[in-house]
Every structure is written in C-alpha cells, then in structure tokens.
C-alpha cells in the first residue's frame, strides 16, 4: 500500500495589543510589545508524534517603577480554551498554546481553565523581557493538505 502526504502548513499568528490600567498611571508608564508567530511548518497527519513549535512575546517597559505585568492570549477563532483550532477553507486542525515547555498549562486569559502569564515586580528600567509561547498540534488528525491559520491576540496589561 502506498501512502502519500501533501504538505499541511500551519501557522498560529500572534497579534499584539497593549493596555494600561489607570489613566494617571498611564501618563507615567509605557511599554512596547512585539511577537513572533508560532509557525508549525509541515504537519504529517500519519505521525504518532505531536507537532511542537514555539513563538515569542517580547515586552519592554521603561517607566523606572516596580509594577506587575499580565500577558493574556485570546482563543483566536476557537469557541473554547481546551482546544484551539486553525482552519483551512473551514476544515479545522486542533492545536493549543502553552505557558510551559511541558505543554500542560494552556495560555489564555484566566478563564475556562487557561492561565495568563503574570510577571510580578518588573522594574521599568530593567530592559526587555522575552517569553516563549509553546505550541502543540496533537498527532494523528485526519486533515487535508493546505495552509491552516489562526489569529490570536496577545494583550499586555500593566
């Protein structure tokens, strides 16, 4: 029996927003934030091994004060946190984004079993912080060839 696999290319794009709580505090603080997408490359639906990849969120706050930073990632086009979905012409491919390299803690907003990144006592003059976004596509999903994408929003709150 011959099996052939056409390329399945998958990307979870991270869009970045930033948010400041409190107008008075906003006048004396500032942060910049950027992100690199979690690009899974080619996915083999016949593989018994999950497909892992990483992306990054980088933030730099420059106010000179100690404060807390909260980084949330949206569900994207998925209805729930337990499994995010990328789509190609309406066909879903399940994946998720995690806070930890063991891919146990779903990165989200703190609702539905997800957790945000909390970075306490950041000193605004300490320089940029880069955090890794860990992604995983479960193995053995029956999907067709094509490019699967999802857009999630990373929100920085301080």
Steps between C-alpha positions, in 0.01 A plus 500: 500500500639837401433801718574853398462818696457843353644783705289635782643838602379650826553838662348651812558873460534715811363852479610730780303758694601688811278637773557728797283487811446844652530833318733665755731201491489501120654846493809386689547157345552343163571165348571374152408149394562279197450135408617231262246247373488137598582344163454124503629445148381177337270267692492127426153358579646147502756574772442361849696792650344839577639795301663758729617852428568826681453871456592799715347800666740779589419798718705791623365736763689821562340691785756444778237373748429151635173354368332179389452389140225268380517344152183339367447310174153478344326182382527617139222347291437220749188475717686360804841499668549123522568477126577787267436450129671614183304489178553437131185568296284413800685179588636512859839389629522488880791655687571695816740753653664449837691688769738213572736282298320185620188639332273444798377855583283655227591867446189716501323769701440308823155373400388155389799321652760724334763710677658835411869572547550706816837672535520665843715791612640598163732796522431727205867565432617135504476454123303276270343172610453219249261216581450186297159393370491119478272352234386145433288329235376160619602201289292301251243759394326413176542823304549587136792678342516878516593793719328517838503827691356663809546849639528538874550829681762543771402781740750658737350659813696695759 
